[in-house]
Amino acid sequence: MPRWKELPASLGEQERRLAVQLRRMKDRSGLSLTSLATRTSYSRSSWERYLNGKKPVPRAAVEQLSRVCGTEPTRLLVLYEVAQEARVSAGAGPGRAAGGTATAPAPAPAPAPETARAPDPAPPTTPEPASGSTPGPALRTVRLRTAFAALALAVAAAFAGGLFAGRAWEGADGDARGAYEKGRAYGCGDGREDGVRYAGHSRTRDAILDRGDDGWEVVEVQCLLRGHGFGAGAADGTYGDSTKAAVRRFQWARGLVDDGIVRPETWGELRK
């Protein structure tokens, strides 16, 4: 896999974190920039600019990249909101040009002669709200924006604390994996955690599966059946006739209702 370019030194810390996580997700999926362009509404050159920190990534691009990589986008969208808030705050300060570049302050105009100066007007005052009155819409908006920013920063800090300590991205039910490709044959692991068997594709113990289903949970069932000696052909994630027949044989051997439908009872036996 090609090595990523160094992110620009001028990139803000929050945007740098977002770019790093987007790169990791793209690498784990095994998709090239060209593949991303064909599966999303953004061109190859756009993805190159987003992932190398040359241009801020749009929210829609974050959502589409999560979708094609098979990842739940909520945590990435929190990082996106934090990065956007930081970018807006950096660009709104005095003495900054568009894009956040610092500029020299404009020279102050020379004071007029003393004889021509008019008395300074009194500064405008904002009346204090009466006791028990409701704050106006503007004040409520400021308070809501402040509360949202604080919440987003707290969630991002907790999220980043785990990710930047070396944890990989995880699937929706807690297992690290890339995007599922229908029709592809997958390898099977054979591990245990707290006495529970896992084949490395899903940790579910309550998904209901039957003929016509496909996905990571089906791959897990096919691998677990193979581990128990009830082969169902290739572990391709497609719940066809051969998989259903293998499930029925397994259920009959375990004293379960042998209808070929995987329910929590069947999962419980498969995980032993």
N, C-alpha and C positions, 0 to 999 in steps of 0.2 A: 504494500500500500504506500503511495507517495507521501513524503514527509510534508507536513503543513508549513506554510510560510510563517515567519514571526509576525505576531500581531503588532500594529503600529504603536509606538510608545505614547502617542497622543491619545490613544483610546482610553476612555474612562474605565474605572475599575469595574463598575456594574456591567457595562457593555462588554468588557473583556470576559467576565464570568459567563455571560450569556453566549458569546461566540465560542468559548471553550466547550460548553455543554452541547451546543448545536453540532460542533465538529465531532465530538465523541459519539453522538447519536447517529450521525451520518456514517462514521467509520464502522460502528457496530452493525449497521444495516447491510454493509457491503455494497451499497449503491454508489455509482460514480456520479459526477456532476451532470453528465449527459443523461443518465437515467433519471436523476431528479428533475431535469428539465422536461422529460417526456411524461413524468407522472404528476407534475404540478403545473401551475399557471405561470411559473417564472422561468426565464431562460437560463442557459448554462452560465453565461457571463454574469447574470444577476446573482446566482448562487455563489460564484467565485468571489464577487465583491462582498456579499453578506458574510460569508464564512471566513474571509480574510480581513474583516474589520475595515474595509474601505468605504462601506456605506451602511447606515443603520438598517437593520433587518425589519421589515414590516411585520405587524402582528399576524396577518394572514399567512405569511411565509412560515412563521413559527408553527402555526396550526397545521399547515399542509405538510411540512417536514415531519411533524409528529405522526400524522396520519399514515404517510407512506412508510414510515419506519416502525409502525405498530406500537407506538408509545402514547400513553395518556398525557395530554398536553398541559394539564393544570399547573404543574410545578414550573414548567418552562415559561408559561404565560405570566406567572408571578415574577420570575426573573426579568421578563420583558418589561413588565410594568415598572419595576424598580429601576431598570436601566433607562426607560423613557423619562421617568420622573427626575432622575439624576441629570439627564441630558438637558431637559427643560430648565431645571434650576441653574445649571452651569451657563446656559445661554441667556438667562434673564438678568444676570447681575450687571451692575454698572461697569462701564469700561470694557465690554465684550462685544465683538462684532458677530455677525451671523456665522454659525458654525462653531462658536465658543472661543474664537481667537481673541486674545487680549489686545486692546488698543490703547493708545495714549489718550489721557483725558484732554478735552478741548480747553484751550486757554480761556481763562475768565475774562470777560470784557472789562475794559478800563473804567473805573468809577467816574461819574460825571462830577463837574466842579461842585463844591459845597453849596454855592449860591443857587445852583439849578436843581438840587436834590429835593424831592418831595418827601413829606413824612412817610415813613414805612407804614404800610397798611397793617392793621391788626390781623394776626393769623386766624383763619377760620376755625371755628370750634364745632365739635361734634357733640350734640346733646346726648347726655347719658340716658339710657332707657329707664323708664319709670320702673319702680319696684314691682316685680311680678309680671312685667310685660314680656312678650315673646320676641326673641332676637329676629332681626330682619332677614330676608332671603340671602343677602350677600354674606352676612356673618355666618349663617348656617352652612352656606356653600364652602366657605373657608374652613370651618370646623370639620366638615365631611371630608374635604380633600386632605386635611392634616391627619385625620384618623385613618383614612385609607392608606396614605403613605407610610404611617407608622406600622400598620398591620402588614403591609407588603414587605417592609424591611424586616420585620420580625420573622415572617414565614421564610423569606429568602435566606436569612441568617441561619435559621435552623436547618433548612434544606441544604445550603452550601456547606454547613458544618459536617454533614455526612458525606456529601459528594466529593468534596475536596480533600477528604481524608483518605480517598482511594476507592470508594465504593463505586461499583459499576451501575449503570442504569438498569432498572428492573422492569419486568413485565407487570401487567395489571394485577396479577395475583402473587407477586413477590419473587419471581424468578428472572434471572438475567437472560435475555434472548433478543434476537433481531426480529426482522419482519417475516411472518409466515408466508411461504410460497407454495401455493397449491400444486400438487403433483410431484413435488420433490421428495425423494427418500431421505429420511433423517436417521442419524445414528442414535443409539440408545445408551444412556448411562445406567449405572446400577449402584446408587448410593442410599445411605440411610441417615436420618436425622431424628434423634430422640425415638429410635425404634421404628420410624415410618419410612417406607421405601419410596424413593423418587427416581424417575428416569431422566430428569433434567429438562423437561419441557413445560411442566405445569405443576402447581402445588395444590390445585383444587381437590376437594374431597366431597363436593356436593353437586357438581355440574351434571345435568341430565342429558345424555347423549343417545342418539338413535340413528338409523340409516338416513343418509342425506346430510348429516352434519360434517363439518370439517374444521380444522384449526389445531392449535397447540394442544388442547385438551384431548383430541382424538389421537394425536401423536403419542401423548403420554399413555393413553389406554393401550395402544398397540404395543408400545415398548414394555409396559408392565405385564401384558399377556405373554409376550415373548419370554420375559424373565421367569414367569411361572410355568413355562413349557407349553403354552397354548398359542403357538404362532398364528398370526393373522396376516401373513405376507409382509410386504414392505411397510415400514412405518412412515407413510406418506401423508397422514393427517386426514384421509378421506374415509368416512364411515360407510363402507360398502357392504356387500353381502358376505365377503370373507371375514371381515371384522365382526359382523353381527353373529356369524356362525361360531367364531372363536369365543365371543362373549357368552353365548349360550352354553357352550361346552364347559367353560370356566364356572359359570353360575351353577350348572348341574353338579359339577364336582364339589362345589362348596355348599351344596344344600340350599341354594337360593332359588327364587322364582326364575326359571330359565326362559325369559322372554327376549333376551338379546338387547335389552335397554339398560344402559349404565345409569344407576341411581346411587345415592349415598351408601346403600348396603353393599353394592358391588365395589364401589371405591374402597370401602373399608377392608374388603378381602384383598383387593389388588395392592393396597398399601402395606400389607403384612410381609 
